[in-house]
Amino acid sequence: MADLLPLFIFVFLGLFSPGPNVILLTSSGARFGLNATLPHIVGVVIGVGVVGFLVGLGLGAVLGTVPWARTILTAISALWILYLAFTLWRATGSALSSDQRPFTVYEAAMFQWVNPKIWAVSLAAVSYVPDAAPIWIGGTLALAFSSVNSAVCLFWTLFGQRVARVLTTERRWSAFFKTMALLLAGSAVFLVL
């Protein structure tokens, strides 16, 4: 297990730093609270575990040999993140309308397929796993990503819930959502640079 400590530290640092999941979970925690955001958290935890597992099995190596696949994944990721940023930009803090809700488990899990940060951290994390059979590497990455990310997701959601306490006016809510939207859009810009 001591051999895996560097992997868990790397995964923690990679997932804890701001990125699309952190921004979306912080926003959801502020907007909807922890209980309503739990399906979003579960979806992220499942999604990152699946991506980690598949990268460990060799999907990352395959993507490295097919440049057009990486280009398509990058374009889809950037467009989806920009769409989510636009949605955050338009969000309001007062009375929820029927179309405003947190991600479902399925939506959050599927988002990981176009989340460039998860792919980048997963691809880099492979080098921290001792050489073994691909199924063992995949399982190790899935365990590391899911277990570490469950704590990271809870932290950022609770942080968002705390932030909501100072968002007492429509103007503050608007500033918060616009800031989150700009940060999210910025992650899409860094993706294509």
TAZI-V412891 format. One record per residue. RES is the residue in one small letter. SS is DSSP state (~ for helix, > for strand, _ for the rest). PHI is phi in whole degrees, 0 to 359 (* if undefined). D_CENTER is the distance of its C-alpha to the mean C-alpha in Angstrom with 1 decimal. Layout:
BEGIN
res=RES ss=SS phi=PHI d_center=D_CENTER
res=RES ss=SS phi=PHI d_center=D_CENTER
END
This chain:
BEGIN
res=m ss=_ phi=* d_center=26.0
res=a ss=~ phi=299 d_center=26.8
res=d ss=~ phi=295 d_center=26.0
res=l ss=~ phi=265 d_center=22.4
res=l ss=~ phi=303 d_center=22.0
res=p ss=~ phi=301 d_center=21.0
res=l ss=~ phi=298 d_center=18.2
res=f ss=~ phi=295 d_center=16.8
res=i ss=~ phi=294 d_center=17.3
res=f ss=~ phi=299 d_center=15.6
res=v ss=~ phi=298 d_center=12.5
res=f ss=~ phi=301 d_center=12.5
res=l ss=~ phi=297 d_center=13.1
res=g ss=~ phi=293 d_center=10.5
res=l ss=~ phi=272 d_center=7.6
res=f ss=~ phi=285 d_center=9.6
res=s ss=_ phi=293 d_center=10.2
res=p ss=_ phi=302 d_center=9.0
res=g ss=_ phi=195 d_center=6.5
res=p ss=~ phi=305 d_center=5.0
res=n ss=~ phi=297 d_center=2.7
res=v ss=~ phi=300 d_center=6.0
res=i ss=~ phi=295 d_center=8.1
res=l ss=~ phi=293 d_center=7.7
res=l ss=~ phi=289 d_center=8.2
res=t ss=~ phi=298 d_center=10.9
res=s ss=~ phi=297 d_center=12.4
res=s ss=~ phi=293 d_center=12.5
res=g ss=~ phi=299 d_center=14.0
res=a ss=~ phi=293 d_center=16.5
res=r ss=~ phi=281 d_center=17.4
res=f ss=~ phi=244 d_center=17.6
res=g ss=~ phi=88 d_center=17.7
res=l ss=~ phi=295 d_center=16.4
res=n ss=~ phi=302 d_center=18.4
res=a ss=~ phi=289 d_center=17.3
res=t ss=~ phi=271 d_center=13.6
res=l ss=~ phi=305 d_center=14.1
res=p ss=~ phi=299 d_center=13.6
res=h ss=~ phi=299 d_center=10.1
res=i ss=~ phi=300 d_center=9.5
res=v ss=~ phi=301 d_center=11.5
res=g ss=~ phi=298 d_center=9.9
res=v ss=~ phi=297 d_center=6.4
res=v ss=~ phi=299 d_center=9.0
res=i ss=~ phi=294 d_center=11.1
res=g ss=~ phi=299 d_center=8.9
res=v ss=~ phi=291 d_center=7.8
res=g ss=~ phi=296 d_center=11.5
res=v ss=~ phi=294 d_center=12.9
res=v ss=~ phi=299 d_center=11.5
res=g ss=~ phi=302 d_center=12.7
res=f ss=~ phi=299 d_center=15.9
res=l ss=~ phi=292 d_center=16.6
res=v ss=~ phi=297 d_center=16.2
res=g ss=~ phi=297 d_center=18.5
res=l ss=~ phi=287 d_center=20.9
res=g ss=_ phi=125 d_center=21.2
res=l ss=~ phi=300 d_center=19.1
res=g ss=~ phi=299 d_center=17.9
res=a ss=~ phi=295 d_center=21.6
res=v ss=~ phi=296 d_center=22.4
res=l ss=~ phi=300 d_center=20.0
res=g ss=~ phi=293 d_center=21.7
res=t ss=~ phi=264 d_center=25.0
res=v ss=_ phi=238 d_center=24.2
res=p ss=~ phi=303 d_center=23.5
res=w ss=~ phi=293 d_center=23.6
res=a ss=~ phi=293 d_center=20.8
res=r ss=~ phi=294 d_center=18.5
res=t ss=~ phi=297 d_center=19.9
res=i ss=~ phi=295 d_center=19.2
res=l ss=~ phi=300 d_center=15.6
res=t ss=~ phi=296 d_center=15.2
res=a ss=~ phi=296 d_center=17.1
res=i ss=~ phi=298 d_center=15.3
res=s ss=~ phi=300 d_center=11.9
res=a ss=~ phi=298 d_center=13.6
res=l ss=~ phi=295 d_center=15.4
res=w ss=~ phi=293 d_center=12.8
res=i ss=~ phi=294 d_center=10.8
res=l ss=~ phi=296 d_center=14.3
res=y ss=~ phi=297 d_center=15.1
res=l ss=~ phi=296 d_center=12.4
res=a ss=~ phi=296 d_center=13.6
res=f ss=~ phi=299 d_center=17.1
res=t ss=~ phi=298 d_center=16.5
res=l ss=~ phi=296 d_center=15.4
res=w ss=~ phi=302 d_center=18.4
res=r ss=~ phi=272 d_center=20.7
res=a ss=_ phi=295 d_center=19.5
res=t ss=_ phi=235 d_center=22.3
res=g ss=_ phi=263 d_center=22.8
res=s ss=_ phi=272 d_center=25.9
res=a ss=_ phi=339 d_center=26.7
res=l ss=_ phi=290 d_center=23.9
res=s ss=_ phi=269 d_center=25.0
res=s ss=_ phi=295 d_center=24.7
res=d ss=_ phi=268 d_center=21.9
res=q ss=_ phi=262 d_center=19.5
res=r ss=_ phi=201 d_center=17.4
res=p ss=_ phi=288 d_center=13.9
res=f ss=_ phi=299 d_center=11.9
res=t ss=_ phi=276 d_center=13.8
res=v ss=~ phi=303 d_center=12.8
res=y ss=~ phi=299 d_center=13.5
res=e ss=~ phi=299 d_center=11.6
res=a ss=~ phi=293 d_center=8.3
res=a ss=~ phi=295 d_center=9.3
res=m ss=~ phi=292 d_center=10.5
res=f ss=~ phi=300 d_center=7.7
res=q ss=~ phi=296 d_center=6.4
res=w ss=~ phi=291 d_center=9.9
res=v ss=~ phi=243 d_center=9.5
res=n ss=_ phi=270 d_center=6.3
res=p ss=~ phi=297 d_center=8.7
res=k ss=~ phi=294 d_center=7.1
res=i ss=~ phi=297 d_center=6.6
res=w ss=~ phi=296 d_center=10.0
res=a ss=~ phi=297 d_center=11.5
res=v ss=~ phi=294 d_center=10.9
res=s ss=~ phi=298 d_center=12.0
res=l ss=~ phi=297 d_center=15.0
res=a ss=~ phi=286 d_center=16.0
res=a ss=~ phi=293 d_center=15.7
res=v ss=~ phi=305 d_center=18.4
res=s ss=~ phi=291 d_center=20.9
res=y ss=~ phi=268 d_center=20.6
res=v ss=_ phi=264 d_center=21.6
res=p ss=_ phi=303 d_center=25.4
res=d ss=_ phi=301 d_center=27.0
res=a ss=_ phi=199 d_center=27.4
res=a ss=_ phi=296 d_center=27.4
res=p ss=~ phi=307 d_center=24.3
res=i ss=~ phi=295 d_center=23.8
res=w ss=~ phi=289 d_center=23.8
res=i ss=~ phi=298 d_center=21.4
res=g ss=~ phi=299 d_center=19.0
res=g ss=~ phi=297 d_center=19.5
res=t ss=~ phi=296 d_center=19.1
res=l ss=~ phi=296 d_center=15.7
res=a ss=~ phi=299 d_center=14.6
res=l ss=~ phi=298 d_center=16.2
res=a ss=~ phi=297 d_center=14.7
res=f ss=~ phi=294 d_center=11.0
res=s ss=~ phi=291 d_center=11.6
res=s ss=~ phi=291 d_center=13.9
res=v ss=~ phi=294 d_center=12.4
res=n ss=~ phi=290 d_center=8.9
res=s ss=~ phi=298 d_center=11.1
res=a ss=~ phi=291 d_center=12.8
res=v ss=~ phi=298 d_center=10.0
res=c ss=~ phi=297 d_center=8.6
res=l ss=~ phi=299 d_center=12.3
res=f ss=~ phi=301 d_center=13.1
res=w ss=~ phi=291 d_center=11.0
res=t ss=~ phi=293 d_center=12.0
res=l ss=~ phi=295 d_center=15.5
res=f ss=~ phi=300 d_center=15.5
res=g ss=~ phi=299 d_center=14.9
res=q ss=~ phi=299 d_center=17.6
res=r ss=~ phi=293 d_center=19.9
res=v ss=~ phi=301 d_center=19.4
res=a ss=~ phi=302 d_center=20.7
res=r ss=~ phi=296 d_center=23.9
res=v ss=~ phi=262 d_center=24.8
res=l ss=_ phi=270 d_center=23.8
res=t ss=_ phi=267 d_center=27.3
res=t ss=_ phi=231 d_center=28.2
res=e ss=~ phi=299 d_center=27.0
res=r ss=~ phi=295 d_center=27.1
res=r ss=~ phi=293 d_center=24.7
res=w ss=~ phi=300 d_center=22.3
res=s ss=~ phi=299 d_center=22.6
res=a ss=~ phi=297 d_center=22.2
res=f ss=~ phi=298 d_center=19.0
res=f ss=~ phi=294 d_center=17.4
res=k ss=~ phi=292 d_center=18.8
res=t ss=~ phi=297 d_center=17.5
res=m ss=~ phi=298 d_center=13.8
res=a ss=~ phi=296 d_center=14.6
res=l ss=~ phi=295 d_center=16.1
res=l ss=~ phi=297 d_center=13.3
res=l ss=~ phi=294 d_center=10.9
res=a ss=~ phi=298 d_center=13.8
res=g ss=~ phi=300 d_center=14.4
res=s ss=~ phi=294 d_center=11.3
res=a ss=~ phi=290 d_center=12.7
res=v ss=~ phi=296 d_center=16.1
res=f ss=~ phi=296 d_center=15.2
res=l ss=~ phi=297 d_center=14.0
res=v ss=~ phi=268 d_center=17.5
res=l ss=_ phi=283 d_center=19.5
END
